[in-house]
Amino acid sequence: MKWLRPIIGVTLGTWLLVGLGYPLVMTGISQILFPYQANGSQIKVAGKVVASAHVGQYFDQPQYFWGRPSATTPPYNPSASSPSNLGPTNKLLMEHIKSRIATLKHSIHGLKVSKIPISLVESSGSGLDPDITVRSALIQIPRVAKATGLSPEFLTRLVDQHVSGPQFGIFGTARLNVVQLNLAVFQALHPHKTS
């Protein structure tokens, strides 16, 4: 019995320290130093949370820019974040890619397969990628312009305004957050709804 009491004490102490104390301290620090990120990087429209800046959303309407394909079911399901795990020789992967190419060609008149960026036909590792490349946005401008009535020149300026450079200036390429880009499109179409 002598050895049982210290074991129970150490176990309870560890639970309190690591299971309760540490998370509470880290939550408090993050709320003070990084409140936007700690609360999910929420994007609000008219005071209502509509998305997170760091989680891709499913856009399939022609008037919005489409994001990187998601391997989750349903698309962009944050509780099922994962890649498809389909290898380069997998027939199902090739079927998915061919289907996505066909959808893009059908939605953008005159689009050549050689002009389609790979990021618009292959899903991301997380299945929740919020970003696309600049090229991925630019090839969609004719479709978005036709569906919205906004001029290609205006949409090009919108794309240019939302370009972020490589991570920390060195990792990756220039990119756009699709949710924020589509919010700008929404604001251009419905200025009275976003105030």
C-alpha positions as CSV (number, residue, x, y, z in Angstrom):
1,M,0.0,0.0,0.0
2,K,2.9,2.4,0.7
3,W,4.0,2.4,-3.0
4,L,0.3,2.8,-4.3
5,R,-0.2,6.3,-2.7
6,P,2.8,8.0,-4.5
7,I,1.8,6.4,-7.8
8,I,-1.8,7.7,-7.6
9,G,-0.4,11.1,-6.5
10,V,2.0,11.4,-9.4
11,T,-0.6,10.2,-11.8
12,L,-3.2,12.8,-10.6
13,G,-0.6,15.5,-10.5
14,T,0.5,14.7,-14.1
15,W,-3.1,14.7,-15.3
16,L,-3.7,18.1,-13.7
17,L,-0.5,19.6,-15.0
18,V,-0.4,18.2,-18.5
19,G,-4.1,17.5,-19.1
20,L,-5.5,20.7,-17.7
21,G,-2.9,23.2,-16.7
22,Y,-0.8,23.2,-19.8
23,P,-3.8,23.5,-22.3
24,L,-5.3,26.3,-20.2
25,V,-2.0,28.2,-20.1
26,M,-1.4,27.7,-23.9
27,T,-5.0,28.7,-24.7
28,G,-4.6,31.9,-22.6
29,I,-1.3,32.8,-24.2
30,S,-2.7,32.2,-27.7
31,Q,-5.8,34.3,-27.0
32,I,-3.6,37.2,-25.8
33,L,-0.9,37.0,-28.5
34,F,-2.8,35.5,-31.5
35,P,-6.6,36.0,-31.0
36,Y,-7.5,35.9,-34.7
37,Q,-5.7,32.6,-35.3
38,A,-6.7,31.1,-31.9
39,N,-10.3,31.6,-32.8
40,G,-10.1,29.9,-36.1
41,S,-9.1,32.7,-38.4
42,Q,-12.8,33.5,-39.0
43,I,-14.0,35.5,-42.0
44,K,-17.1,37.4,-41.3
45,V,-19.7,39.0,-43.6
46,A,-22.1,41.5,-42.0
47,G,-21.1,40.2,-38.6
48,K,-21.8,36.6,-39.4
49,V,-19.0,34.0,-39.6
50,V,-19.0,32.5,-43.1
51,A,-15.6,30.7,-43.4
52,S,-12.1,30.3,-42.0
53,A,-9.2,31.8,-43.9
54,H,-7.1,28.7,-43.5
55,V,-9.7,26.0,-44.5
56,G,-10.7,25.6,-48.1
57,Q,-14.4,25.9,-49.0
58,Y,-16.4,24.2,-51.7
59,F,-17.2,26.5,-54.6
60,D,-18.8,24.9,-57.6
61,Q,-20.9,27.9,-58.8
62,P,-19.6,29.4,-62.1
63,Q,-19.6,33.0,-60.6
64,Y,-16.9,32.1,-58.1
65,F,-13.3,31.0,-58.4
66,W,-12.8,27.3,-57.8
67,G,-10.3,26.1,-55.3
68,R,-8.0,23.1,-55.4
69,P,-9.9,19.8,-55.6
70,S,-10.6,18.1,-52.3
71,A,-10.2,14.4,-51.6
72,T,-12.5,14.5,-48.6
73,T,-16.1,13.3,-48.7
74,P,-18.0,15.5,-49.0
75,P,-15.6,18.0,-50.5
76,Y,-13.7,20.2,-47.9
77,N,-15.0,18.2,-45.0
78,P,-12.7,19.4,-42.1
79,S,-13.5,16.4,-40.0
80,A,-12.1,14.1,-42.7
81,S,-8.9,15.9,-43.6
82,S,-6.7,13.6,-45.6
83,P,-5.2,13.0,-49.0
84,S,-6.7,10.5,-51.4
85,N,-3.6,8.2,-51.0
86,L,-4.0,7.3,-54.7
87,G,-0.6,6.7,-56.4
88,P,0.4,8.0,-59.8
89,T,-0.4,4.7,-61.5
90,N,-3.8,4.3,-59.8
91,K,-6.7,4.2,-62.4
92,L,-9.1,5.9,-60.1
93,L,-6.7,8.9,-59.7
94,M,-6.5,9.1,-63.5
95,E,-10.3,9.0,-63.8
96,H,-10.6,11.9,-61.2
97,I,-8.0,14.0,-63.1
98,K,-9.7,13.4,-66.5
99,S,-13.1,14.3,-65.0
100,R,-11.7,17.5,-63.5
101,I,-10.0,18.4,-66.8
102,A,-13.3,17.8,-68.7
103,T,-15.2,20.0,-66.2
104,L,-12.7,22.8,-66.6
105,K,-12.7,22.6,-70.4
106,H,-16.5,22.6,-70.4
107,S,-16.7,25.6,-68.1
108,I,-14.0,27.7,-69.8
109,H,-14.4,28.1,-73.6
110,G,-11.3,27.4,-75.6
111,L,-9.2,26.2,-72.6
112,K,-6.4,24.0,-73.7
113,V,-5.3,21.1,-71.5
114,S,-1.7,22.3,-71.6
115,K,-2.8,25.5,-70.0
116,I,-4.5,23.9,-67.0
117,P,-2.3,24.1,-63.8
118,I,-1.9,20.8,-62.1
119,S,-3.2,22.3,-58.8
120,L,-6.6,22.5,-60.4
121,V,-6.8,18.8,-61.1
122,E,-4.9,17.1,-58.3
123,S,-6.2,17.3,-54.7
124,S,-4.0,18.6,-51.9
125,G,-2.4,16.6,-49.1
126,S,-4.9,17.8,-46.5
127,G,-7.9,18.0,-48.8
128,L,-8.6,21.4,-47.3
129,D,-6.1,23.6,-49.1
130,P,-7.4,27.2,-49.1
131,D,-5.0,28.5,-51.7
132,I,-4.5,28.3,-55.5
133,T,-1.7,29.6,-57.7
134,V,-2.0,32.8,-59.6
135,R,-2.2,30.9,-62.8
136,S,-5.1,28.8,-61.5
137,A,-7.0,32.0,-60.8
138,L,-6.2,33.7,-64.1
139,I,-7.4,30.9,-66.3
140,Q,-10.8,31.0,-64.5
141,I,-11.4,34.7,-65.2
142,P,-13.4,34.1,-68.5
143,R,-15.8,31.8,-66.7
144,V,-16.3,34.1,-63.7
145,A,-16.6,37.2,-66.0
146,K,-19.3,35.5,-68.1
147,A,-21.2,34.3,-65.0
148,T,-21.1,37.6,-63.1
149,G,-21.0,40.3,-65.8
150,L,-17.9,41.7,-64.1
151,S,-15.2,42.7,-66.7
152,P,-12.1,40.5,-67.1
153,E,-10.0,43.6,-66.4
154,F,-11.8,44.2,-63.0
155,L,-11.4,40.5,-62.1
156,T,-7.7,40.6,-63.1
157,R,-7.2,43.5,-60.8
158,L,-9.0,41.7,-58.0
159,V,-6.7,38.7,-58.5
160,D,-3.7,40.9,-58.4
161,Q,-4.9,42.6,-55.2
162,H,-5.2,39.2,-53.4
163,V,-1.8,37.6,-54.3
164,S,0.3,36.6,-51.4
165,G,4.0,35.9,-51.9
166,P,5.8,32.7,-51.0
167,Q,5.6,31.6,-47.3
168,F,8.2,33.7,-45.4
169,G,9.4,35.0,-48.7
170,I,11.1,31.7,-49.7
171,F,8.8,28.7,-49.4
172,G,6.5,27.8,-52.3
173,T,5.1,30.2,-54.9
174,A,2.8,33.2,-55.1
175,R,-0.7,32.2,-54.2
176,L,-4.3,33.4,-53.5
177,N,-6.7,32.5,-50.8
178,V,-9.8,31.4,-52.7
179,V,-12.2,32.2,-49.8
180,Q,-11.0,35.8,-49.6
181,L,-10.9,36.2,-53.4
182,N,-14.5,34.9,-53.7
183,L,-15.5,37.2,-50.8
184,A,-14.2,40.1,-52.9
185,V,-16.2,38.9,-55.9
186,F,-19.3,38.6,-53.6
187,Q,-18.7,42.2,-52.3
188,A,-18.5,43.4,-55.9
189,L,-21.8,41.7,-56.8
190,H,-23.6,42.5,-53.6
191,P,-22.1,45.7,-52.0
192,H,-25.2,46.2,-49.7
193,K,-25.0,42.8,-48.2
194,T,-21.4,43.0,-46.8
195,S,-21.7,46.2,-44.8
